[in-house]
Amino acid sequence: MSKFSLFGKFIVQEGERDTMVHILLEAAESMKNLDECEIYLVSTSESEPHAVYVYEVWRNEAAHQASLTLESTQTLIKRAKPIITGMVRISTLETRGGKGIFNEAN
């Protein structure tokens, strides 16, 4: 069974990348208790000092949407909004498997 995945980029105000990384790592920590969230990775690039990338893999799209309504997620969104200057959904993907992804049969 395939999974719902997102690859996105947050663009933040000058000097706020580390703050955004911290907020997103808090989000990743809160996702540890959600079985529906299989991967939540936060990354940066030396060539883009105002960008933070997030790669997420979810059991399905509904699980991702439900996570956005959680109180903990809403609190983190409120903290992040003032420093975000843009967001790009690079791609919505259908993850088919691989290292770190569990199939329904496992």
N, C-alpha and C positions, 0 to 999 in steps of 0.2 A: 504494500500500500504506500502511496506517495505521501509526502508531507508538504505543508504550506511553508514557504520560506520567503523572507524579505531581505534585501540588501539595500541599505539606505545611508544617506550622508546628512549630518547636521553641520551647518555652517554657523559659527559663533563669532561674537564680538572679539576684537583684538584682545589678547591676553586672557581669554576665558576658556581656552581649550581644556586645560587641566580641570577646571571646575566642571565642565560638561562631562569629561571622562569620569570624574568622581560620581556625578549624578547617575550616569549610565551604568557604572559598576555597582552602585546601590540597587539599580533596577535589576541587574543580573543576579545579584544576591537574593533579591526578593523572589525571583523566578525559580530559585532552587527548590522551593516547596511546591511548584506547579509541575506535575508530571507531564502536562500537555506541552510544556516548553522544553524542547530537547537540546537546543543550543542557543546561547545568547552571547555573542562575542562583540567586544568593543575594541576598535583599532584606530590608530592614527598613522599619518604619513608625514615624513620629514618635509616633503615638498609642498604640503598643504597645512600651514600652521594654524588655520582657522577652521579646520574640518575634523570631524569625528565620524567614523564609520561604524555601523552596527549591522551584524549579520545574525538573523534569527531563524530558527527552525521550530515549527509548531506542528502538533499532531494534525491540526486542520485550521482553516481560516477562522472558523467560529471561536476556537480556543484563543487565537490571537486577539480577536475583537473583544472577547470577554475579559481578557487581561487588562485592556485599556480602561475598563470600568472599575477596576479594583481601587480601593481607597489609597493604598500604598502607591499605585501607579499615578493616580491623580495628583497626589502630593508631590511626587517627583516632577511631573509635567509642569506644575505651577512654579516649582523652583527653577526649572530649565527655561521656561518661556522668555524671561527677560533678557537672556543672553543669546538666544537663537536669532540669527538674522536670515536664515533660510534652511529649507529642507529639500532633499532630493530623494525620491524613491528611485534608486538606480534600477532595480528590477524586482519583480515578484516572480518567484521561482517555484517549480515543482521538484522537490528533492526526492530522488528515487532510492537513495541508499548510500552506503559508504561507511568509512570508519567514523564511529561516534553516533551513527544513526541506527536505531533498533527497528527491525522489521516487526510487524504484528505477530509473526510466527515465533519470534524469539521469546 
